[in-house]
Amino acid sequence: MRICFIDLLFNWPPRGGADVDVFNVLKQLSKSNHKVLLLSITSSTQNRGMFKIESLPFPAKKITVDFFDTYFLNQLKDFLLSSITNYQPDYIIIGDSFFLKPILTLFFDEISIPIIWRQYAYELLCQKDILKFLNNKPCPLDYLSTQDICRKCGLYHQKEKLKKLEMNAWMEEYLLTKAYKSNYSKILLNALQKVQKIVVSSDTMANTWKCYHSEIVVIPAGIDTKLFHTEKNKNNATKKIFMSGRIEDPAKGFHVLYKACEELRKKRNDFELVCTGGWEHGFPDWVKFLGWLDYEELPQVYSEMDICVVPSIWDEPFGIVALEAMATGNPVIASNIGGLRTTILHGENGFLFPPEDTETLMNYLDQLLSNDTLRNNMGNKAQQYVSQNYSWESIITNYYEKELLK
C-alpha cells in the first residue's frame, strides 16, 4: 500500500509528541512493506521542516516557503498536487497543521484518493490555541458548535499576542487563512465532507469530533520500547519525583504538583522534585530544573527517576509522557482527565487523582515513597503494560493495518 503523509510542522529531532508519532508511524509502516512518502515545508520565519531528508528512515520531500509571500498558497498547492500526481498513493493522511488543514484538503477536491485527518490536539475546534483551555480550565465550547463565540475569543487572544509581536506557527496560519473571518467555518465544513476518516488519540477527543464526522478512529500513540526501557528496580536514597514536558504552561499543572510536594515536605524530606524546563529562581533547593532536554536524553533521565507525575488540568488528548515514564519502569500518578484515563490503570500501574486535588496527589506520593515494594511492583507492571500494548509494531498492526488503512 502507498501512503502519503502531509505534515506542515514536522521536525526531527522532535519538538513534540506529534513529531514522534509521525516519525515512528512512517518508519514502522515502511518496515511493514508499505510504501510511504512524507511531504513537508521549511518556513523562513518559523521552526517548520527542521530535518535532514537523508537522515530519515523513509522518503520525504519538502520545499522552502515564505508564509507572507503573495504566491505562497499557489506554491504549496503546486508542490502537493505534483507530488501526489507523481506518487499516486492509496491514501493521503494530513497530519500536523493548524488552520491550513482544511485548505490543504480542498486542494485535492478533484482527486479521488481517500483523505484522512490526523488530529493531535484541539486544533480546528479552538481558535485560541490547541488546548481548548480557558480561564484555567477545559473549555466546554468548540468552534463548530459556537462559531461566533469562539471566533471572537480567538480574535481577542490573537490580538493580545500581536500587540506583543508574538509570531509563531499558529499565528502564521491564523493570519494567512484569515481564520478570524466568519466564512472560515464554511471552508472547514466543506473540507470535512471531503475527509473519509478522522484519527484521534483518545475517546475524549472522539467524543468531541463525532458530532461533526461519522468516521472517527481512535489510535493511541506508541512508544519506542527499545529506546525507553529499564532493566532494574529504582532504589535512590533520595527519591526523585519527576515531571516531564512543558511545565511552564499552566495547563500542564506544575503548580498542582509543586503545592502537593510542598505540603509533603512538611511531613518528610527524603525526596526531591525534578522537572524538565523550569525557571532560574524562586524555588527551594529540593526542586531541580533540568532545562529543555533532547529527545535522546529523555530515556536516561526517566530511568533515574522513582515516580512520575502528570498533573495536567486540560483535557490531554493522550499524554505521551505517561507512556515514556511507564516504559522506563516508573509508576505514574496522573490527573483523571482526557487520554490519561486510558493509559493509567488505577491501583495497578499507577494512580489517577481528580484534577487539581493536591491532597489526594500528596497522599499517593506519600504512599509510593513509603513502600518500595509497591512502587517497584507498579513500575514493573507499567513497563509490561506498555510493552504489550503500545509498541510501535502493535500500533501499526492493530490500528493502522486492521482499522484505518482498509
Contacts in CASP RR format, 6 or more apart in sequence:
PFRMAT RR
TARGET T0000
AUTHOR 0000-0000-0000
METHOD contacts of the structure
MODEL  1
MRICFIDLLFNWPPRGGADVDVFNVLKQLSKSNHKVLLLSITSSTQNRGM
FKIESLPFPAKKITVDFFDTYFLNQLKDFLLSSITNYQPDYIIIGDSFFL
KPILTLFFDEISIPIIWRQYAYELLCQKDILKFLNNKPCPLDYLSTQDIC
RKCGLYHQKEKLKKLEMNAWMEEYLLTKAYKSNYSKILLNALQKVQKIVV
SSDTMANTWKCYHSEIVVIPAGIDTKLFHTEKNKNNATKKIFMSGRIEDP
AKGFHVLYKACEELRKKRNDFELVCTGGWEHGFPDWVKFLGWLDYEELPQ
VYSEMDICVVPSIWDEPFGIVALEAMATGNPVIASNIGGLRTTILHGENG
FLFPPEDTETLMNYLDQLLSNDTLRNNMGNKAQQYVSQNYSWESIITNYY
EKELLK
1 34 0 8 1.000
1 35 0 8 1.000
1 90 0 8 1.000
1 91 0 8 1.000
1 405 0 8 1.000
2 34 0 8 1.000
2 35 0 8 1.000
2 36 0 8 1.000
2 37 0 8 1.000
2 87 0 8 1.000
2 88 0 8 1.000
2 89 0 8 1.000
2 90 0 8 1.000
2 91 0 8 1.000
3 29 0 8 1.000
3 34 0 8 1.000
3 35 0 8 1.000
3 36 0 8 1.000
3 37 0 8 1.000
3 89 0 8 1.000
3 90 0 8 1.000
3 91 0 8 1.000
3 93 0 8 1.000
3 405 0 8 1.000
4 36 0 8 1.000
4 37 0 8 1.000
4 39 0 8 1.000
4 83 0 8 1.000
4 84 0 8 1.000
4 87 0 8 1.000
4 89 0 8 1.000
4 91 0 8 1.000
4 92 0 8 1.000
4 93 0 8 1.000
5 22 0 8 1.000
5 25 0 8 1.000
5 26 0 8 1.000
5 36 0 8 1.000
5 37 0 8 1.000
5 38 0 8 1.000
5 39 0 8 1.000
5 93 0 8 1.000
5 95 0 8 1.000
6 38 0 8 1.000
6 39 0 8 1.000
6 40 0 8 1.000
6 80 0 8 1.000
6 92 0 8 1.000
6 93 0 8 1.000
6 94 0 8 1.000
6 95 0 8 1.000
6 97 0 8 1.000
6 104 0 8 1.000
7 18 0 8 1.000
7 22 0 8 1.000
7 38 0 8 1.000
7 39 0 8 1.000
7 40 0 8 1.000
7 94 0 8 1.000
7 95 0 8 1.000
7 96 0 8 1.000
7 97 0 8 1.000
8 40 0 8 1.000
8 41 0 8 1.000
8 48 0 8 1.000
8 96 0 8 1.000
8 97 0 8 1.000
8 100 0 8 1.000
8 104 0 8 1.000
9 18 0 8 1.000
9 19 0 8 1.000
9 48 0 8 1.000
9 49 0 8 1.000
9 96 0 8 1.000
9 97 0 8 1.000
9 169 0 8 1.000
10 18 0 8 1.000
10 19 0 8 1.000
10 22 0 8 1.000
10 23 0 8 1.000
10 38 0 8 1.000
10 40 0 8 1.000
10 48 0 8 1.000
10 49 0 8 1.000
10 51 0 8 1.000
10 96 0 8 1.000
11 19 0 8 1.000
11 47 0 8 1.000
11 48 0 8 1.000
11 49 0 8 1.000
11 50 0 8 1.000
11 51 0 8 1.000
12 19 0 8 1.000
12 23 0 8 1.000
12 50 0 8 1.000
12 51 0 8 1.000
12 55 0 8 1.000
12 56 0 8 1.000
13 294 0 8 1.000
13 295 0 8 1.000
13 296 0 8 1.000
14 20 0 8 1.000
14 23 0 8 1.000
14 295 0 8 1.000
15 47 0 8 1.000
15 50 0 8 1.000
17 120 0 8 1.000
17 221 0 8 1.000
17 320 0 8 1.000
18 95 0 8 1.000
18 96 0 8 1.000
18 120 0 8 1.000
19 96 0 8 1.000
20 221 0 8 1.000
20 295 0 8 1.000
20 320 0 8 1.000
21 118 0 8 1.000
21 120 0 8 1.000
21 221 0 8 1.000
21 222 0 8 1.000
22 38 0 8 1.000
22 95 0 8 1.000
22 96 0 8 1.000
23 56 0 8 1.000
24 222 0 8 1.000
24 224 0 8 1.000
24 392 0 8 1.000
25 392 0 8 1.000
25 395 0 8 1.000
25 396 0 8 1.000
25 400 0 8 1.000
26 36 0 8 1.000
26 38 0 8 1.000
26 58 0 8 1.000
27 57 0 8 1.000
27 58 0 8 1.000
27 392 0 8 1.000
28 392 0 8 1.000
28 393 0 8 1.000
28 395 0 8 1.000
28 396 0 8 1.000
29 36 0 8 1.000
29 58 0 8 1.000
29 396 0 8 1.000
29 400 0 8 1.000
30 36 0 8 1.000
30 57 0 8 1.000
30 58 0 8 1.000
32 396 0 8 1.000
32 397 0 8 1.000
32 401 0 8 1.000
34 405 0 8 1.000
35 89 0 8 1.000
36 58 0 8 1.000
36 59 0 8 1.000
37 58 0 8 1.000
37 59 0 8 1.000
37 60 0 8 1.000
37 61 0 8 1.000
37 83 0 8 1.000
37 87 0 8 1.000
37 89 0 8 1.000
38 56 0 8 1.000
38 58 0 8 1.000
38 59 0 8 1.000
38 60 0 8 1.000
38 61 0 8 1.000
39 60 0 8 1.000
39 61 0 8 1.000
39 62 0 8 1.000
39 79 0 8 1.000
39 80 0 8 1.000
39 83 0 8 1.000
40 48 0 8 1.000
40 49 0 8 1.000
40 51 0 8 1.000
40 60 0 8 1.000
40 61 0 8 1.000
40 62 0 8 1.000
41 48 0 8 1.000
41 49 0 8 1.000
41 62 0 8 1.000
41 63 0 8 1.000
41 64 0 8 1.000
41 65 0 8 1.000
41 76 0 8 1.000
42 48 0 8 1.000
42 49 0 8 1.000
42 50 0 8 1.000
42 62 0 8 1.000
42 63 0 8 1.000
42 64 0 8 1.000
42 65 0 8 1.000
43 49 0 8 1.000
43 64 0 8 1.000
43 65 0 8 1.000
43 66 0 8 1.000
43 67 0 8 1.000
43 169 0 8 1.000
43 172 0 8 1.000
44 64 0 8 1.000
44 65 0 8 1.000
44 66 0 8 1.000
45 66 0 8 1.000
45 67 0 8 1.000
45 68 0 8 1.000
45 167 0 8 1.000
45 172 0 8 1.000
46 67 0 8 1.000
46 167 0 8 1.000
46 168 0 8 1.000
46 169 0 8 1.000
46 172 0 8 1.000
47 169 0 8 1.000
48 169 0 8 1.000
49 62 0 8 1.000
51 60 0 8 1.000
53 60 0 8 1.000
53 61 0 8 1.000
53 62 0 8 1.000
61 83 0 8 1.000
63 75 0 8 1.000
63 76 0 8 1.000
63 79 0 8 1.000
65 72 0 8 1.000
65 75 0 8 1.000
65 76 0 8 1.000
66 72 0 8 1.000
67 172 0 8 1.000
67 173 0 8 1.000
67 176 0 8 1.000
68 176 0 8 1.000
69 75 0 8 1.000
72 176 0 8 1.000
73 103 0 8 1.000
73 176 0 8 1.000
76 104 0 8 1.000
76 107 0 8 1.000
77 107 0 8 1.000
80 104 0 8 1.000
80 107 0 8 1.000
80 108 0 8 1.000
81 107 0 8 1.000
81 108 0 8 1.000
81 111 0 8 1.000
84 92 0 8 1.000
84 108 0 8 1.000
84 111 0 8 1.000
84 113 0 8 1.000
89 113 0 8 1.000
90 113 0 8 1.000
90 114 0 8 1.000
90 405 0 8 1.000
91 113 0 8 1.000
91 114 0 8 1.000
91 115 0 8 1.000
91 116 0 8 1.000
91 405 0 8 1.000
92 108 0 8 1.000
92 113 0 8 1.000
92 114 0 8 1.000
92 115 0 8 1.000
92 116 0 8 1.000
93 115 0 8 1.000
93 116 0 8 1.000
93 117 0 8 1.000
93 118 0 8 1.000
93 199 0 8 1.000
94 101 0 8 1.000
94 104 0 8 1.000
94 105 0 8 1.000
94 115 0 8 1.000
94 116 0 8 1.000
94 117 0 8 1.000
94 118 0 8 1.000
95 101 0 8 1.000
95 117 0 8 1.000
95 118 0 8 1.000
95 120 0 8 1.000
96 118 0 8 1.000
96 120 0 8 1.000
97 104 0 8 1.000
97 123 0 8 1.000
97 173 0 8 1.000
98 123 0 8 1.000
98 124 0 8 1.000
98 130 0 8 1.000
98 169 0 8 1.000
98 170 0 8 1.000
98 173 0 8 1.000
98 174 0 8 1.000
99 123 0 8 1.000
99 124 0 8 1.000
99 173 0 8 1.000
99 174 0 8 1.000
99 176 0 8 1.000
99 177 0 8 1.000
99 179 0 8 1.000
99 184 0 8 1.000
100 173 0 8 1.000
100 176 0 8 1.000
100 177 0 8 1.000
101 117 0 8 1.000
101 123 0 8 1.000
101 124 0 8 1.000
101 191 0 8 1.000
102 124 0 8 1.000
102 187 0 8 1.000
102 188 0 8 1.000
102 190 0 8 1.000
102 191 0 8 1.000
102 192 0 8 1.000
103 177 0 8 1.000
103 187 0 8 1.000
103 191 0 8 1.000
105 115 0 8 1.000
105 117 0 8 1.000
105 191 0 8 1.000
105 194 0 8 1.000
105 195 0 8 1.000
106 187 0 8 1.000
106 190 0 8 1.000
106 191 0 8 1.000
106 194 0 8 1.000
108 115 0 8 1.000
108 194 0 8 1.000
109 194 0 8 1.000
114 196 0 8 1.000
114 197 0 8 1.000
115 194 0 8 1.000
115 195 0 8 1.000
115 196 0 8 1.000
116 195 0 8 1.000
116 196 0 8 1.000
116 197 0 8 1.000
116 198 0 8 1.000
116 199 0 8 1.000
116 404 0 8 1.000
117 195 0 8 1.000
117 197 0 8 1.000
117 198 0 8 1.000
117 199 0 8 1.000
118 199 0 8 1.000
119 198 0 8 1.000
119 199 0 8 1.000
119 200 0 8 1.000
119 201 0 8 1.000
119 205 0 8 1.000
119 209 0 8 1.000
119 317 0 8 1.000
120 130 0 8 1.000
120 201 0 8 1.000
120 317 0 8 1.000
121 130 0 8 1.000
121 131 0 8 1.000
121 317 0 8 1.000
122 130 0 8 1.000
122 131 0 8 1.000
122 132 0 8 1.000
122 142 0 8 1.000
122 205 0 8 1.000
122 208 0 8 1.000
122 315 0 8 1.000
122 317 0 8 1.000
123 130 0 8 1.000
124 143 0 8 1.000
124 188 0 8 1.000
125 132 0 8 1.000
125 142 0 8 1.000
125 143 0 8 1.000
125 144 0 8 1.000
125 208 0 8 1.000
125 209 0 8 1.000
126 132 0 8 1.000
126 139 0 8 1.000
126 142 0 8 1.000
126 143 0 8 1.000
126 150 0 8 1.000
127 143 0 8 1.000
127 150 0 8 1.000
127 151 0 8 1.000
127 153 0 8 1.000
127 154 0 8 1.000
127 155 0 8 1.000
127 158 0 8 1.000
127 174 0 8 1.000
127 179 0 8 1.000
127 180 0 8 1.000
128 134 0 8 1.000
128 150 0 8 1.000
128 153 0 8 1.000
128 154 0 8 1.000
128 157 0 8 1.000
128 158 0 8 1.000
129 157 0 8 1.000
129 170 0 8 1.000
130 170 0 8 1.000
131 251 0 8 1.000
131 314 0 8 1.000
132 138 0 8 1.000
132 139 0 8 1.000
132 142 0 8 1.000
132 314 0 8 1.000
132 315 0 8 1.000
133 139 0 8 1.000
133 251 0 8 1.000
133 314 0 8 1.000
133 315 0 8 1.000
134 153 0 8 1.000
136 250 0 8 1.000
136 313 0 8 1.000
137 313 0 8 1.000
138 313 0 8 1.000
138 314 0 8 1.000
138 315 0 8 1.000
138 337 0 8 1.000
141 149 0 8 1.000
141 150 0 8 1.000
142 150 0 8 1.000
142 208 0 8 1.000
143 150 0 8 1.000
143 151 0 8 1.000
143 185 0 8 1.000
143 188 0 8 1.000
144 185 0 8 1.000
144 188 0 8 1.000
144 189 0 8 1.000
144 211 0 8 1.000
144 212 0 8 1.000
145 211 0 8 1.000
147 182 0 8 1.000
147 185 0 8 1.000
148 182 0 8 1.000
151 180 0 8 1.000
151 182 0 8 1.000
151 184 0 8 1.000
151 185 0 8 1.000
154 180 0 8 1.000
155 180 0 8 1.000
158 171 0 8 1.000
158 174 0 8 1.000
158 180 0 8 1.000
161 171 0 8 1.000
162 171 0 8 1.000
173 179 0 8 1.000
174 180 0 8 1.000
177 184 0 8 1.000
177 187 0 8 1.000
178 184 0 8 1.000
192 212 0 8 1.000
192 213 0 8 1.000
195 213 0 8 1.000
196 215 0 8 1.000
197 215 0 8 1.000
197 216 0 8 1.000
197 217 0 8 1.000
197 404 0 8 1.000
198 209 0 8 1.000
198 213 0 8 1.000
198 215 0 8 1.000
198 216 0 8 1.000
198 217 0 8 1.000
199 217 0 8 1.000
199 218 0 8 1.000
199 219 0 8 1.000
199 404 0 8 1.000
200 206 0 8 1.000
200 209 0 8 1.000
200 216 0 8 1.000
200 217 0 8 1.000
200 218 0 8 1.000
200 219 0 8 1.000
200 317 0 8 1.000
201 218 0 8 1.000
201 219 0 8 1.000
201 220 0 8 1.000
201 221 0 8 1.000
201 317 0 8 1.000
201 318 0 8 1.000
201 339 0 8 1.000
202 218 0 8 1.000
202 220 0 8 1.000
202 316 0 8 1.000
202 317 0 8 1.000
202 318 0 8 1.000
202 338 0 8 1.000
202 339 0 8 1.000
202 342 0 8 1.000
203 218 0 8 1.000
203 339 0 8 1.000
203 342 0 8 1.000
204 315 0 8 1.000
204 317 0 8 1.000
204 338 0 8 1.000
204 339 0 8 1.000
204 341 0 8 1.000
205 218 0 8 1.000
205 317 0 8 1.000
205 339 0 8 1.000
206 216 0 8 1.000
206 218 0 8 1.000
209 216 0 8 1.000
210 216 0 8 1.000
217 399 0 8 1.000
217 403 0 8 1.000
217 404 0 8 1.000
219 395 0 8 1.000
219 399 0 8 1.000
219 400 0 8 1.000
219 403 0 8 1.000
219 404 0 8 1.000
220 318 0 8 1.000
220 342 0 8 1.000
220 343 0 8 1.000
220 390 0 8 1.000
220 395 0 8 1.000
220 399 0 8 1.000
221 318 0 8 1.000
221 319 0 8 1.000
221 320 0 8 1.000
221 323 0 8 1.000
221 390 0 8 1.000
221 395 0 8 1.000
222 320 0 8 1.000
222 323 0 8 1.000
222 390 0 8 1.000
222 391 0 8 1.000
222 392 0 8 1.000
222 395 0 8 1.000
223 320 0 8 1.000
223 323 0 8 1.000
223 324 0 8 1.000
223 327 0 8 1.000
223 386 0 8 1.000
223 390 0 8 1.000
223 391 0 8 1.000
223 392 0 8 1.000
224 392 0 8 1.000
225 327 0 8 1.000
225 386 0 8 1.000
225 387 0 8 1.000
225 390 0 8 1.000
225 391 0 8 1.000
227 299 0 8 1.000
228 298 0 8 1.000
228 299 0 8 1.000
228 302 0 8 1.000
228 323 0 8 1.000
228 324 0 8 1.000
228 327 0 8 1.000
228 328 0 8 1.000
229 299 0 8 1.000
229 327 0 8 1.000
229 328 0 8 1.000
229 383 0 8 1.000
230 302 0 8 1.000
230 303 0 8 1.000
230 328 0 8 1.000
230 329 0 8 1.000
230 383 0 8 1.000
233 376 0 8 1.000
233 380 0 8 1.000
234 305 0 8 1.000
234 306 0 8 1.000
234 329 0 8 1.000
234 330 0 8 1.000
234 375 0 8 1.000
234 376 0 8 1.000
235 372 0 8 1.000
236 304 0 8 1.000
236 306 0 8 1.000
237 270 0 8 1.000
238 270 0 8 1.000
238 271 0 8 1.000
238 272 0 8 1.000
239 270 0 8 1.000
239 271 0 8 1.000
239 272 0 8 1.000
239 306 0 8 1.000
239 307 0 8 1.000
239 369 0 8 1.000
240 271 0 8 1.000
240 272 0 8 1.000
240 274 0 8 1.000
240 304 0 8 1.000
240 305 0 8 1.000
240 306 0 8 1.000
240 307 0 8 1.000
241 257 0 8 1.000
241 261 0 8 1.000
241 271 0 8 1.000
241 272 0 8 1.000
241 273 0 8 1.000
241 274 0 8 1.000
241 305 0 8 1.000
241 306 0 8 1.000
241 307 0 8 1.000
241 308 0 8 1.000
241 309 0 8 1.000
241 365 0 8 1.000
242 274 0 8 1.000
242 275 0 8 1.000
242 301 0 8 1.000
242 302 0 8 1.000
242 305 0 8 1.000
242 306 0 8 1.000
242 307 0 8 1.000
242 308 0 8 1.000
242 309 0 8 1.000
242 325 0 8 1.000
242 330 0 8 1.000
243 252 0 8 1.000
243 254 0 8 1.000
243 257 0 8 1.000
243 273 0 8 1.000
243 274 0 8 1.000
243 275 0 8 1.000
243 276 0 8 1.000
243 308 0 8 1.000
243 309 0 8 1.000
243 310 0 8 1.000
243 311 0 8 1.000
244 275 0 8 1.000
244 276 0 8 1.000
244 298 0 8 1.000
244 301 0 8 1.000
244 302 0 8 1.000
244 308 0 8 1.000
244 321 0 8 1.000
244 324 0 8 1.000
244 325 0 8 1.000
245 252 0 8 1.000
245 276 0 8 1.000
245 277 0 8 1.000
245 321 0 8 1.000
246 252 0 8 1.000
246 277 0 8 1.000
247 253 0 8 1.000
247 254 0 8 1.000
247 275 0 8 1.000
247 276 0 8 1.000
247 277 0 8 1.000
247 278 0 8 1.000
248 254 0 8 1.000
248 277 0 8 1.000
248 278 0 8 1.000
248 279 0 8 1.000
250 313 0 8 1.000
251 312 0 8 1.000
251 313 0 8 1.000
251 314 0 8 1.000
252 311 0 8 1.000
252 312 0 8 1.000
252 313 0 8 1.000
252 314 0 8 1.000
253 311 0 8 1.000
253 312 0 8 1.000
253 313 0 8 1.000
253 356 0 8 1.000
254 275 0 8 1.000
254 311 0 8 1.000
256 311 0 8 1.000
256 313 0 8 1.000
256 335 0 8 1.000
256 355 0 8 1.000
256 356 0 8 1.000
256 358 0 8 1.000
256 361 0 8 1.000
257 273 0 8 1.000
257 309 0 8 1.000
257 311 0 8 1.000
257 361 0 8 1.000
258 273 0 8 1.000
258 283 0 8 1.000
258 287 0 8 1.000
259 358 0 8 1.000
260 311 0 8 1.000
260 358 0 8 1.000
260 359 0 8 1.000
260 361 0 8 1.000
260 362 0 8 1.000
260 365 0 8 1.000
261 271 0 8 1.000
261 273 0 8 1.000
261 286 0 8 1.000
261 287 0 8 1.000
261 362 0 8 1.000
261 365 0 8 1.000
263 358 0 8 1.000
263 359 0 8 1.000
263 362 0 8 1.000
264 271 0 8 1.000
264 362 0 8 1.000
264 365 0 8 1.000
264 366 0 8 1.000
265 286 0 8 1.000
267 366 0 8 1.000
268 366 0 8 1.000
268 369 0 8 1.000
269 286 0 8 1.000
270 369 0 8 1.000
271 286 0 8 1.000
271 306 0 8 1.000
271 365 0 8 1.000
271 369 0 8 1.000
272 286 0 8 1.000
272 287 0 8 1.000
272 288 0 8 1.000
273 286 0 8 1.000
273 287 0 8 1.000
273 288 0 8 1.000
274 288 0 8 1.000
274 290 0 8 1.000
274 305 0 8 1.000
275 287 0 8 1.000
275 288 0 8 1.000
275 289 0 8 1.000
275 290 0 8 1.000
276 289 0 8 1.000
276 290 0 8 1.000
276 291 0 8 1.000
276 292 0 8 1.000
276 293 0 8 1.000
276 301 0 8 1.000
277 289 0 8 1.000
277 290 0 8 1.000
277 291 0 8 1.000
277 292 0 8 1.000
277 293 0 8 1.000
278 289 0 8 1.000
278 291 0 8 1.000
279 289 0 8 1.000
280 289 0 8 1.000
283 289 0 8 1.000
290 301 0 8 1.000
293 301 0 8 1.000
298 324 0 8 1.000
299 324 0 8 1.000
299 328 0 8 1.000
302 308 0 8 1.000
302 324 0 8 1.000
302 325 0 8 1.000
302 327 0 8 1.000
302 328 0 8 1.000
302 329 0 8 1.000
302 330 0 8 1.000
303 328 0 8 1.000
303 329 0 8 1.000
305 325 0 8 1.000
305 328 0 8 1.000
305 330 0 8 1.000
306 330 0 8 1.000
306 368 0 8 1.000
306 369 0 8 1.000
306 375 0 8 1.000
307 330 0 8 1.000
307 331 0 8 1.000
307 332 0 8 1.000
307 333 0 8 1.000
307 365 0 8 1.000
307 368 0 8 1.000
307 369 0 8 1.000
307 375 0 8 1.000
308 321 0 8 1.000
308 322 0 8 1.000
308 325 0 8 1.000
308 330 0 8 1.000
308 331 0 8 1.000
308 332 0 8 1.000
308 333 0 8 1.000
309 332 0 8 1.000
309 333 0 8 1.000
309 334 0 8 1.000
309 361 0 8 1.000
309 365 0 8 1.000
310 316 0 8 1.000
310 319 0 8 1.000
310 321 0 8 1.000
310 322 0 8 1.000
310 325 0 8 1.000
310 332 0 8 1.000
310 333 0 8 1.000
310 334 0 8 1.000
310 335 0 8 1.000
310 340 0 8 1.000
311 334 0 8 1.000
311 335 0 8 1.000
311 355 0 8 1.000
311 361 0 8 1.000
312 319 0 8 1.000
312 334 0 8 1.000
312 335 0 8 1.000
312 337 0 8 1.000
312 340 0 8 1.000
312 355 0 8 1.000
313 335 0 8 1.000
313 337 0 8 1.000
313 355 0 8 1.000
313 356 0 8 1.000
314 337 0 8 1.000
315 337 0 8 1.000
315 338 0 8 1.000
315 339 0 8 1.000
316 335 0 8 1.000
316 337 0 8 1.000
316 338 0 8 1.000
316 339 0 8 1.000
316 340 0 8 1.000
317 338 0 8 1.000
317 339 0 8 1.000
318 339 0 8 1.000
318 340 0 8 1.000
318 343 0 8 1.000
319 339 0 8 1.000
319 340 0 8 1.000
319 343 0 8 1.000
322 332 0 8 1.000
322 334 0 8 1.000
322 340 0 8 1.000
322 343 0 8 1.000
322 344 0 8 1.000
323 343 0 8 1.000
323 386 0 8 1.000
323 390 0 8 1.000
325 332 0 8 1.000
325 382 0 8 1.000
326 332 0 8 1.000
326 343 0 8 1.000
326 349 0 8 1.000
326 379 0 8 1.000
326 382 0 8 1.000
326 383 0 8 1.000
326 385 0 8 1.000
326 386 0 8 1.000
327 382 0 8 1.000
327 383 0 8 1.000
327 386 0 8 1.000
327 387 0 8 1.000
327 390 0 8 1.000
328 383 0 8 1.000
329 379 0 8 1.000
329 380 0 8 1.000
329 382 0 8 1.000
329 383 0 8 1.000
330 379 0 8 1.000
330 382 0 8 1.000
331 349 0 8 1.000
331 350 0 8 1.000
331 351 0 8 1.000
331 368 0 8 1.000
331 375 0 8 1.000
331 378 0 8 1.000
331 379 0 8 1.000
331 382 0 8 1.000
332 343 0 8 1.000
332 344 0 8 1.000
332 349 0 8 1.000
332 350 0 8 1.000
332 351 0 8 1.000
332 382 0 8 1.000
333 350 0 8 1.000
333 351 0 8 1.000
333 352 0 8 1.000
333 353 0 8 1.000
333 361 0 8 1.000
333 364 0 8 1.000
333 365 0 8 1.000
333 368 0 8 1.000
334 340 0 8 1.000
334 343 0 8 1.000
334 344 0 8 1.000
334 350 0 8 1.000
334 351 0 8 1.000
334 352 0 8 1.000
334 353 0 8 1.000
335 352 0 8 1.000
335 353 0 8 1.000
335 354 0 8 1.000
335 355 0 8 1.000
335 356 0 8 1.000
336 346 0 8 1.000
336 352 0 8 1.000
336 353 0 8 1.000
336 354 0 8 1.000
336 355 0 8 1.000
337 355 0 8 1.000
340 352 0 8 1.000
341 352 0 8 1.000
343 390 0 8 1.000
344 350 0 8 1.000
344 351 0 8 1.000
344 352 0 8 1.000
345 381 0 8 1.000
345 385 0 8 1.000
346 352 0 8 1.000
347 378 0 8 1.000
348 378 0 8 1.000
348 381 0 8 1.000
348 385 0 8 1.000
349 378 0 8 1.000
349 379 0 8 1.000
349 381 0 8 1.000
349 382 0 8 1.000
349 385 0 8 1.000
350 378 0 8 1.000
350 379 0 8 1.000
350 382 0 8 1.000
351 364 0 8 1.000
351 368 0 8 1.000
353 360 0 8 1.000
353 361 0 8 1.000
353 364 0 8 1.000
354 360 0 8 1.000
367 374 0 8 1.000
368 374 0 8 1.000
368 375 0 8 1.000
368 378 0 8 1.000
369 375 0 8 1.000
388 394 0 8 1.000
END
